[in-house]
Amino acid sequence: MKENIYNIIRGKFLVSDDTFKNWRFMAFFNLLFLIMIASSHTADKKVHRIASLSNEAKELKSEYLDVRKQLTQIKMESKLTAVMSTTGLQTSEVPPQKISITKKQ
């Protein structure tokens, strides 16, 4: 057992007679290792992209709520009358009348 561990540490398994099998296994192992690293990096990129899109969505929702609040304030009748009074327009004192037209045959 002790001899096998020393052979592995010294690298004798790489220079022995059946080294081709060992080199193939090591190449396969390195390929799997590279695939694992690439997969990890792509997963991290996706996580960061999701986080940035989530923050952007929160900002857009906040902006939407702010603009909607401003619009409802602008549409209030009291605000409209204040803006129109500066231009010289005033609200009518006389209520509107309905005009109905009857068709003669």
N, CA, C and O atoms as a GROMACS GRO file, in nm:
protein
  420
    1MET      N    1   0.084  -0.121   0.000
    1MET     CA    2   0.000   0.000   0.000
    1MET      C    3   0.087   0.125   0.000
    1MET      O    4   0.062   0.219  -0.075
    2LYS      N    5   0.189   0.124   0.086
    2LYS     CA    6   0.278   0.238   0.097
    2LYS      C    7   0.354   0.260  -0.035
    2LYS      O    8   0.377   0.374  -0.075
    3GLU      N    9   0.391   0.151  -0.100
    3GLU     CA   10   0.463   0.159  -0.227
    3GLU      C   11   0.376   0.221  -0.336
    3GLU      O   12   0.425   0.299  -0.418
    4ASN      N   13   0.246   0.187  -0.337
    4ASN     CA   14   0.154   0.243  -0.437
    4ASN      C   15   0.139   0.394  -0.421
    4ASN      O   16   0.133   0.467  -0.519
    5ILE      N   17   0.133   0.439  -0.297
    5ILE     CA   18   0.120   0.583  -0.272
    5ILE      C   19   0.245   0.656  -0.320
    5ILE      O   20   0.235   0.764  -0.379
    6TYR      N   21   0.363   0.599  -0.294
    6TYR     CA   22   0.488   0.661  -0.340
    6TYR      C   23   0.495   0.664  -0.493
    6TYR      O   24   0.544   0.761  -0.552
    7ASN      N   25   0.446   0.558  -0.556
    7ASN     CA   26   0.446   0.555  -0.703
    7ASN      C   27   0.355   0.663  -0.761
    7ASN      O   28   0.387   0.724  -0.863
    8ILE      N   29   0.242   0.685  -0.697
    8ILE     CA   30   0.150   0.790  -0.743
    8ILE      C   31   0.212   0.927  -0.724
    8ILE      O   32   0.204   1.012  -0.813
    9ILE      N   33   0.273   0.950  -0.609
    9ILE     CA   34   0.335   1.081  -0.581
    9ILE      C   35   0.451   1.107  -0.676
    9ILE      O   36   0.467   1.220  -0.723
   10ARG      N   37   0.531   1.006  -0.704
   10ARG     CA   38   0.646   1.023  -0.795
   10ARG      C   39   0.604   1.031  -0.942
   10ARG      O   40   0.681   1.078  -1.026
   11GLY      N   41   0.483   0.987  -0.972
   11GLY     CA   42   0.434   0.995  -1.109
   11GLY      C   43   0.472   0.875  -1.194
   11GLY      O   44   0.474   0.885  -1.316
   12LYS      N   45   0.501   0.763  -1.133
   12LYS     CA   46   0.539   0.644  -1.209
   12LYS      C   47   0.423   0.590  -1.293
   12LYS      O   48   0.445   0.522  -1.393
   13PHE      N   49   0.302   0.620  -1.254
   13PHE     CA   50   0.187   0.573  -1.333
   13PHE      C   51   0.180   0.642  -1.468
   13PHE      O   52   0.108   0.597  -1.558
   14LEU      N   53   0.253   0.752  -1.483
   14LEU     CA   54   0.253   0.824  -1.610
   14LEU      C   55   0.361   0.774  -1.706
   14LEU      O   56   0.354   0.799  -1.826
   15VAL      N   57   0.460   0.704  -1.654
   15VAL     CA   58   0.571   0.658  -1.739
   15VAL      C   59   0.580   0.506  -1.746
   15VAL      O   60   0.677   0.453  -1.802
   16SER      N   61   0.485   0.436  -1.692
   16SER     CA   62   0.490   0.290  -1.697
   16SER      C   63   0.444   0.240  -1.834
   16SER      O   64   0.418   0.320  -1.923
   17ASP      N   65   0.434   0.108  -1.850
   17ASP     CA   66   0.402   0.048  -1.980
   17ASP      C   67   0.260   0.080  -2.027
   17ASP      O   68   0.238   0.100  -2.146
   18ASP      N   69   0.166   0.084  -1.938
   18ASP     CA   70   0.027   0.109  -1.977
   18ASP      C   71  -0.015   0.254  -1.951
   18ASP      O   72  -0.125   0.281  -1.904
   19THR      N   73   0.075   0.346  -1.983
   19THR     CA   74   0.047   0.488  -1.957
   19THR      C   75  -0.059   0.545  -2.048
   19THR      O   76  -0.124   0.644  -2.012
   20PHE      N   77  -0.078   0.486  -2.166
   20PHE     CA   78  -0.177   0.541  -2.259
   20PHE      C   79  -0.315   0.544  -2.197
   20PHE      O   80  -0.389   0.640  -2.216
   21LYS      N   81  -0.352   0.440  -2.123
   21LYS     CA   82  -0.483   0.438  -2.054
   21LYS      C   83  -0.489   0.548  -1.950
   21LYS      O   84  -0.591   0.615  -1.935
   22ASN      N   85  -0.381   0.567  -1.878
   22ASN     CA   86  -0.380   0.670  -1.774
   22ASN      C   87  -0.390   0.810  -1.835
   22ASN      O   88  -0.462   0.896  -1.784
   23TRP      N   89  -0.318   0.832  -1.945
   23TRP     CA   90  -0.325   0.963  -2.009
   23TRP      C   91  -0.463   0.989  -2.066
   23TRP      O   92  -0.512   1.102  -2.059
   24ARG      N   93  -0.527   0.888  -2.123
   24ARG     CA   94  -0.663   0.905  -2.173
   24ARG      C   95  -0.758   0.941  -2.059
   24ARG      O   96  -0.842   1.029  -2.073
   25PHE      N   97  -0.743   0.872  -1.946
   25PHE     CA   98  -0.829   0.901  -1.831
   25PHE      C   99  -0.805   1.044  -1.781
   25PHE      O  100  -0.900   1.115  -1.748
   26MET      N  101  -0.680   1.085  -1.776
   26MET     CA  102  -0.650   1.221  -1.728
   26MET      C  103  -0.703   1.327  -1.825
   26MET      O  104  -0.752   1.431  -1.783
   27ALA      N  105  -0.693   1.300  -1.955
   27ALA     CA  106  -0.747   1.394  -2.053
   27ALA      C  107  -0.899   1.403  -2.041
   27ALA      O  108  -0.956   1.512  -2.048
   28PHE      N  109  -0.964   1.288  -2.022
   28PHE     CA  110  -1.109   1.287  -2.002
   28PHE      C  111  -1.147   1.363  -1.875
   28PHE      O  112  -1.243   1.441  -1.875
   29PHE      N  113  -1.073   1.340  -1.769
   29PHE     CA  114  -1.098   1.408  -1.642
   29PHE      C  115  -1.080   1.560  -1.658
   29PHE      O  116  -1.162   1.637  -1.606
   30ASN      N  117  -0.976   1.604  -1.728
   30ASN     CA  118  -0.954   1.747  -1.751
   30ASN      C  119  -1.065   1.807  -1.836
   30ASN      O  120  -1.107   1.920  -1.811
   31LEU      N  121  -1.112   1.733  -1.935
   31LEU     CA  122  -1.224   1.781  -2.018
   31LEU      C  123  -1.349   1.801  -1.932
   31LEU      O  124  -1.418   1.903  -1.944
   32LEU      N  125  -1.379   1.704  -1.848
   32LEU     CA  126  -1.495   1.718  -1.759
   32LEU      C  127  -1.477   1.836  -1.664
   32LEU      O  128  -1.573   1.907  -1.634
   33PHE      N  129  -1.357   1.855  -1.616
   33PHE     CA  130  -1.328   1.966  -1.526
   33PHE      C  131  -1.350   2.100  -1.596
   33PHE      O  132  -1.408   2.191  -1.537
   34LEU      N  133  -1.305   2.113  -1.720
   34LEU     CA  134  -1.325   2.237  -1.796
   34LEU      C  135  -1.474   2.262  -1.823
   34LEU      O  136  -1.520   2.376  -1.816
   35ILE      N  137  -1.547   2.157  -1.854
   35ILE     CA  138  -1.692   2.171  -1.876
   35ILE      C  139  -1.760   2.218  -1.748
   35ILE      O  140  -1.850   2.302  -1.753
   36MET      N  141  -1.718   2.164  -1.634
   36MET     CA  142  -1.776   2.204  -1.506
   36MET      C  143  -1.748   2.352  -1.477
   36MET      O  144  -1.836   2.424  -1.430
   37ILE      N  145  -1.626   2.396  -1.504
   37ILE     CA  146  -1.591   2.537  -1.481
   37ILE      C  147  -1.672   2.628  -1.572
   37ILE      O  148  -1.723   2.731  -1.528
   38ALA      N  149  -1.685   2.591  -1.699
   38ALA     CA  150  -1.762   2.673  -1.794
   38ALA      C  151  -1.909   2.680  -1.752
   38ALA      O  152  -1.971   2.786  -1.760
   39SER      N  153  -1.963   2.569  -1.708
   39SER     CA  154  -2.103   2.566  -1.663
   39SER      C  155  -2.122   2.655  -1.541
   39SER      O  156  -2.222   2.726  -1.529
   40SER      N  157  -2.027   2.651  -1.451
   40SER     CA  158  -2.035   2.735  -1.332
   40SER      C  159  -2.032   2.883  -1.368
   40SER      O  160  -2.107   2.963  -1.312
   41HIS      N  161  -1.945   2.920  -1.462
   41HIS     CA  162  -1.936   3.061  -1.503
   41HIS      C  163  -2.064   3.107  -1.571
   41HIS      O  164  -2.110   3.218  -1.545
   42THR      N  165  -2.122   3.025  -1.657
   42THR     CA  166  -2.246   3.066  -1.723
   42THR      C  167  -2.360   3.078  -1.623
   42THR      O  168  -2.446   3.166  -1.635
   43ALA      N  169  -2.362   2.990  -1.524
   43ALA     CA  170  -2.467   3.000  -1.421
   43ALA      C  171  -2.451   3.129  -1.341
   43ALA      O  172  -2.550   3.195  -1.310
   44ASP      N  173  -2.327   3.165  -1.308
   44ASP     CA  174  -2.304   3.290  -1.235
   44ASP      C  175  -2.345   3.412  -1.318
   44ASP      O  176  -2.403   3.506  -1.265
   45LYS      N  177  -2.314   3.409  -1.447
   45LYS     CA  178  -2.354   3.520  -1.534
   45LYS      C  179  -2.506   3.535  -1.537
   45LYS      O  180  -2.558   3.646  -1.534
   46LYS      N  181  -2.576   3.422  -1.543
   46LYS     CA  182  -2.722   3.427  -1.546
   46LYS      C  183  -2.778   3.482  -1.416
   46LYS      O  184  -2.875   3.558  -1.418
   47VAL      N  185  -2.718   3.445  -1.305
   47VAL     CA  186  -2.764   3.495  -1.175
   47VAL      C  187  -2.745   3.647  -1.168
   47VAL      O  188  -2.835   3.718  -1.122
   48HIS      N  189  -2.629   3.696  -1.213
   48HIS     CA  190  -2.606   3.841  -1.212
   48HIS      C  191  -2.701   3.913  -1.306
   48HIS      O  192  -2.749   4.021  -1.274
   49ARG      N  193  -2.728   3.855  -1.421
   49ARG     CA  194  -2.821   3.915  -1.518
   49ARG      C  195  -2.962   3.922  -1.459
   49ARG      O  196  -3.030   4.023  -1.474
   50ILE      N  197  -3.005   3.816  -1.393
   50ILE     CA  198  -3.138   3.814  -1.330
   50ILE      C  199  -3.146   3.921  -1.222
   50ILE      O  200  -3.248   3.990  -1.211
   51ALA      N  201  -3.041   3.935  -1.143
   51ALA     CA  202  -3.041   4.036  -1.036
   51ALA      C  203  -3.048   4.177  -1.094
   51ALA      O  204  -3.122   4.261  -1.042
   52SER      N  205  -2.972   4.203  -1.201
   52SER     CA  206  -2.976   4.338  -1.259
   52SER      C  207  -3.112   4.366  -1.323
   52SER      O  208  -3.163   4.478  -1.313
   53LEU      N  209  -3.171   4.266  -1.390
   53LEU     CA  210  -3.304   4.286  -1.449
   53LEU      C  211  -3.410   4.306  -1.342
   53LEU      O  212  -3.505   4.383  -1.362
   54SER      N  213  -3.396   4.238  -1.230
   54SER     CA  214  -3.491   4.255  -1.120
   54SER      C  215  -3.483   4.397  -1.064
   54SER      O  216  -3.585   4.460  -1.036
   55ASN      N  217  -3.361   4.448  -1.048
   55ASN     CA  218  -3.345   4.586  -1.000
   55ASN      C  219  -3.401   4.685  -1.099
   55ASN      O  220  -3.466   4.783  -1.061
   56GLU      N  221  -3.378   4.661  -1.227
   56GLU     CA  222  -3.430   4.751  -1.330
   56GLU      C  223  -3.584   4.749  -1.331
   56GLU      O  224  -3.647   4.853  -1.349
   57ALA      N  225  -3.642   4.632  -1.311
   57ALA     CA  226  -3.789   4.622  -1.307
   57ALA      C  227  -3.844   4.699  -1.187
   57ALA      O  228  -3.947   4.765  -1.198
   58LYS      N  229  -3.777   4.690  -1.073
   58LYS     CA  230  -3.821   4.765  -0.955
   58LYS      C  231  -3.815   4.916  -0.980
   58LYS      O  232  -3.906   4.989  -0.941
   59GLU      N  233  -3.707   4.961  -1.044
   59GLU     CA  234  -3.694   5.104  -1.074
   59GLU      C  235  -3.803   5.151  -1.170
   59GLU      O  236  -3.862   5.258  -1.151
   60LEU      N  237  -3.831   5.071  -1.273
   60LEU     CA  238  -3.935   5.108  -1.369
   60LEU      C  239  -4.073   5.111  -1.304
   60LEU      O  240  -4.155   5.197  -1.335
   61LYS      N  241  -4.099   5.017  -1.214
   61LYS     CA  242  -4.229   5.016  -1.145
   61LYS      C  243  -4.242   5.139  -1.057
   61LYS      O  244  -4.348   5.201  -1.050
   62SER      N  245  -4.134   5.176  -0.989
   62SER     CA  246  -4.136   5.296  -0.905
   62SER      C  247  -4.160   5.420  -0.990
   62SER      O  248  -4.238   5.508  -0.951
   63GLU      N  249  -4.093   5.428  -1.104
   63GLU     CA  250  -4.113   5.543  -1.194
   63GLU      C  251  -4.256   5.548  -1.246
   63GLU      O  252  -4.316   5.655  -1.255
   64TYR      N  253  -4.312   5.432  -1.280
   64TYR     CA  254  -4.451   5.425  -1.328
   64TYR      C  255  -4.547   5.476  -1.221
   64TYR      O  256  -4.638   5.554  -1.252
   65LEU      N  257  -4.528   5.433  -1.097
   65LEU     CA  258  -4.617   5.478  -0.989
   65LEU      C  259  -4.606   5.628  -0.967
   65LEU      O  260  -4.706   5.695  -0.941
   66ASP      N  261  -4.484   5.681  -0.978
   66ASP     CA  262  -4.464   5.825  -0.959
   66ASP      C  263  -4.534   5.905  -1.070
   66ASP      O  264  -4.600   6.005  -1.042
   67VAL      N  265  -4.519   5.860  -1.193
   67VAL     CA  266  -4.581   5.931  -1.305
   67VAL      C  267  -4.733   5.921  -1.297
   67VAL      O  268  -4.803   6.018  -1.327
   68ARG      N  269  -4.784   5.805  -1.257
   68ARG     CA  270  -4.930   5.789  -1.244
   68ARG      C  271  -4.984   5.881  -1.136
   68ARG      O  272  -5.093   5.938  -1.151
   69LYS      N  273  -4.911   5.896  -1.027
   69LYS     CA  274  -4.953   5.986  -0.919
   69LYS      C  275  -4.956   6.131  -0.968
   69LYS      O  276  -5.049   6.205  -0.938
   70GLN      N  277  -4.854   6.171  -1.043
   70GLN     CA  278  -4.850   6.306  -1.097
   70GLN      C  279  -4.966   6.330  -1.194
   70GLN      O  280  -5.026   6.438  -1.193
   71LEU      N  281  -4.997   6.230  -1.276
   71LEU     CA  282  -5.107   6.244  -1.372
   71LEU      C  283  -5.240   6.260  -1.302
   71LEU      O  284  -5.320   6.344  -1.342
   72THR      N  285  -5.266   6.183  -1.198
   72THR     CA  286  -5.392   6.197  -1.126
   72THR      C  287  -5.401   6.333  -1.057
   72THR      O  288  -5.510   6.389  -1.045
   73GLN      N  289  -5.289   6.386  -1.012
   73GLN     CA  290  -5.292   6.518  -0.951
   73GLN      C  291  -5.318   6.627  -1.054
   73GLN      O  292  -5.388   6.724  -1.028
   74ILE      N  293  -5.260   6.609  -1.173
   74ILE     CA  294  -5.280   6.709  -1.279
   74ILE      C  295  -5.424   6.707  -1.328
   74ILE      O  296  -5.477   6.812  -1.363
   75LYS      N  297  -5.488   6.592  -1.330
   75LYS     CA  298  -5.624   6.579  -1.382
   75LYS      C  299  -5.730   6.627  -1.283
   75LYS      O  300  -5.848   6.632  -1.319
   76MET      N  301  -5.694   6.662  -1.162
   76MET     CA  302  -5.794   6.708  -1.065
   76MET      C  303  -5.852   6.842  -1.110
   76MET      O  304  -5.782   6.926  -1.167
   77GLU      N  305  -5.980   6.859  -1.085
   77GLU     CA  306  -6.050   6.979  -1.131
   77GLU      C  307  -5.992   7.106  -1.068
   77GLU      O  308  -5.982   7.209  -1.135
   78SER      N  309  -5.955   7.100  -0.943
   78SER     CA  310  -5.901   7.218  -0.876
   78SER      C  311  -5.770   7.262  -0.941
   78SER      O  312  -5.744   7.382  -0.955
   79LYS      N  313  -5.687   7.167  -0.980
   79LYS     CA  314  -5.561   7.202  -1.047
   79LYS      C  315  -5.588   7.259  -1.186
   79LYS      O  316  -5.522   7.354  -1.229
   80LEU      N  317  -5.686   7.201  -1.257
   80LEU     CA  318  -5.720   7.251  -1.390
   80LEU      C  319  -5.771   7.394  -1.384
   80LEU      O  320  -5.733   7.477  -1.466
   81THR      N  321  -5.858   7.423  -1.288
   81THR     CA  322  -5.912   7.560  -1.278
   81THR      C  323  -5.800   7.658  -1.243
   81THR      O  324  -5.802   7.772  -1.290
   82ALA      N  325  -5.706   7.617  -1.161
   82ALA     CA  326  -5.596   7.707  -1.125
   82ALA      C  327  -5.509   7.736  -1.247
   82ALA      O  328  -5.466   7.850  -1.266
   83VAL      N  329  -5.482   7.636  -1.328
   83VAL     CA  330  -5.400   7.656  -1.447
   83VAL      C  331  -5.474   7.739  -1.550
   83VAL      O  332  -5.415   7.826  -1.614
   84MET      N  333  -5.603   7.713  -1.568
   84MET     CA  334  -5.682   7.785  -1.668
   84MET      C  335  -5.707   7.930  -1.628
   84MET      O  336  -5.721   8.016  -1.715
   85SER      N  337  -5.711   7.960  -1.499
   85SER     CA  338  -5.735   8.098  -1.456
   85SER      C  339  -5.616   8.186  -1.492
   85SER      O  340  -5.633   8.307  -1.511
   86THR      N  341  -5.498   8.132  -1.501
   86THR     CA  342  -5.381   8.213  -1.539
   86THR      C  343  -5.388   8.252  -1.686
   86THR      O  344  -5.334   8.355  -1.725
   87THR      N  345  -5.455   8.170  -1.769
   87THR     CA  346  -5.468   8.203  -1.912
   87THR      C  347  -5.592   8.287  -1.940
   87THR      O  348  -5.611   8.332  -2.053
   88GLY      N  349  -5.675   8.308  -1.842
   88GLY     CA  350  -5.793   8.391  -1.861
   88GLY      C  351  -5.921   8.311  -1.877
   88GLY      O  352  -6.028   8.371  -1.886
   89LEU      N  353  -5.914   8.182  -1.881
   89LEU     CA  354  -6.034   8.098  -1.892
   89LEU      C  355  -6.091   8.073  -1.754
   89LEU      O  356  -6.017   8.057  -1.656
   90GLN      N  357  -6.225   8.071  -1.747
   90GLN     CA  358  -6.290   8.046  -1.619
   90GLN      C  359  -6.397   7.939  -1.639
   90GLN      O  360  -6.440   7.912  -1.750
   91THR      N  361  -6.438   7.881  -1.529
   91THR     CA  362  -6.546   7.783  -1.538
   91THR      C  363  -6.678   7.856  -1.561
   91THR      O  364  -6.696   7.968  -1.515
   92SER      N  365  -6.766   7.792  -1.630
   92SER     CA  366  -6.894   7.853  -1.665
   92SER      C  367  -6.986   7.855  -1.543
   92SER      O  368  -6.991   7.759  -1.466
   93GLU      N  369  -7.058   7.966  -1.528
   93GLU     CA  370  -7.155   7.979  -1.420
   93GLU      C  371  -7.287   7.914  -1.460
   93GLU      O  372  -7.364   7.872  -1.373
   94VAL      N  373  -7.314   7.907  -1.590
   94VAL     CA  374  -7.438   7.851  -1.641
   94VAL      C  375  -7.414   7.703  -1.672
   94VAL      O  376  -7.319   7.669  -1.742
   95PRO      N  377  -7.499   7.616  -1.620
   95PRO     CA  378  -7.480   7.474  -1.649
   95PRO      C  379  -7.511   7.443  -1.795
   95PRO      O  380  -7.589   7.515  -1.857
   96PRO      N  381  -7.456   7.343  -1.850
   96PRO     CA  382  -7.481   7.309  -1.991
   96PRO      C  383  -7.624   7.260  -2.009
   96PRO      O  384  -7.685   7.205  -1.918
   97GLN      N  385  -7.677   7.283  -2.130
   97GLN     CA  386  -7.813   7.240  -2.163
   97GLN      C  387  -7.806   7.133  -2.271
   97GLN      O  388  -7.720   7.136  -2.359
   98LYS      N  389  -7.898   7.039  -2.262
   98LYS     CA  390  -7.902   6.932  -2.359
   98LYS      C  391  -7.990   6.975  -2.476
   98LYS      O  392  -8.102   7.023  -2.456
   99ILE      N  393  -7.940   6.959  -2.596
   99ILE     CA  394  -8.015   6.994  -2.716
   99ILE      C  395  -8.062   6.863  -2.779
   99ILE      O  396  -7.982   6.775  -2.808
  100SER      N  397  -8.190   6.852  -2.798
  100SER     CA  398  -8.243   6.731  -2.862
  100SER      C  399  -8.310   6.771  -2.993
  100SER      O  400  -8.383   6.870  -3.001
  101ILE      N  401  -8.284   6.693  -3.094
  101ILE     CA  402  -8.340   6.719  -3.226
  101ILE      C  403  -8.435   6.604  -3.261
  101ILE      O  404  -8.400   6.486  -3.253
  102THR      N  405  -8.556   6.642  -3.298
  102THR     CA  406  -8.652   6.541  -3.341
  102THR      C  407  -8.662   6.543  -3.491
  102THR      O  408  -8.656   6.649  -3.553
  103LYS      N  409  -8.677   6.430  -3.546
  103LYS     CA  410  -8.681   6.418  -3.692
  103LYS      C  411  -8.826   6.419  -3.737
  103LYS      O  412  -8.908   6.345  -3.683
  104LYS      N  413  -8.858   6.503  -3.835
  104LYS     CA  414  -8.994   6.509  -3.889
  104LYS      C  415  -9.002   6.415  -4.008
  104LYS      O  416  -8.908   6.403  -4.087
  105GLN      N  417  -9.119   6.348  -4.019
  105GLN     CA  418  -9.140   6.259  -4.132
  105GLN      C  419  -9.248   6.306  -4.222
  105GLN      O  420  -9.278   6.242  -4.322
   0.00000   0.00000   0.00000
